[in-house]
Amino acid sequence: MTSPPHLAVQLAVNVLDAHSLLAAFGVLGVGVVLFAETGLLIGFFLPGDSLLFTAGLLCTDTGNQAVKLSLAPLLVAAAVGALAGAQCGYLLGRKAGGALIARNRSRRLHEGVKRAEELLERYGHAKAVVLARFIPVVRTVLNPMAGALEVPVRTFTLWQVIGGLVWSVGLILAGYALGSSVPNVDRYLLPLVALIVVLSLVPLLVEMLRARRGADARGGNK
């Protein structure tokens, strides 16, 4: 039975803060968050990138840290959550079409839909599914969109597995490698997490600049 103090900590968790999530739920929380972020539209705001990197960092002896995770179970939980979530999102989109997205009024979510549509149109199914993993919000909406647009199951499954493993395992190992090589790196946890968040937005910014240049070029040719 959960003790009152521990229950209070869980209830007080900040779902937007990676360290808070890990302190409350540990490795299991990583799998659940990744499943929600990649499989359920309501999870588009969750901190997938920073969560993975921070979790990898907390698998090392980085000093007087309050949270210590085990690398092997973390890798398994992250991979299962990321892959199962994406496949679930695809199946929901295939069954419900675009109705799930249409009913959601979040401006940020619909901006992600636009970016996902641009990815699918520009790069094709395989490359778009992989690239979407590294773009916040887009990785949430592309999976149900792929189902709604009837992207072949084999194509989607193959490339979401490849992209999901590179994304989840890669970010965890990046955090683990940094924590193993830099003494007391936990002192710089907040700046590092901020850097990861910024870097995760780079692909989205690049796509926006390319789209704007393309629009300008088309406008100049008229």
C-alpha positions, 0 to 999 in steps of 0.5 A: 500500500502506498504511504501518504507521503509517497502518494503526496509526492506522486500527486504533486509531480510536474508532468512538464518537468523530466526530473519530477517525472523520473523522481515520482515514477522512475523507469516505468514512468518513462515507458508510460510517458513515451506511450502517451506522447507518441500514441495518444493525442492528449500527450503532445505536451509531454517532455519526451526528448528531455525525459530520455536524456535526463533518464540516461544521465541519471543512470550514471554516478553523477554525484549527490543525485536523489534519483538513480536509474538502471540502464538496461530496464530503462532502455527496454521501457523506453523502447517499448513505450515509444514503439507501442505508442506509435503503433497504437496511434497509427491504429487509432488513426486508421480506425477513426480517421481524422476525427480525433484530430479534428475534435481537438482545438489545441492550436499547437496540435494543429500546427503539428498536423500542418508540419506532419502533412508537409513532412509526408508530402515532401519526404514520403512515408518512410523518411517522414515517419523517422524524421517525425520522431525528432520533432516535438508535437509532430511525433504525436500527430503523424502516427494517427495521420499515417493511419488516417491516410492509409500508409501501408502497415508494413511501411509504417511499422518498419520505419517507426521501429527504426525511428523509435529505436534511434530516438529513444535509445539514442537520447538515453545513451547520449545522456548516459555517455555524458554523465559517465564522462563529465564529473558532477554533470548533475550540477548542469542538469537544467542547462543541459535539459534546456539545450536538448529541448532547443536542439529538438526544435531545430528540425522543426525550425529548418522545415519552417524556413524551407517551407517559407523559402519555397513559398517565396520562390513560388511567389516570385515565379508568378 
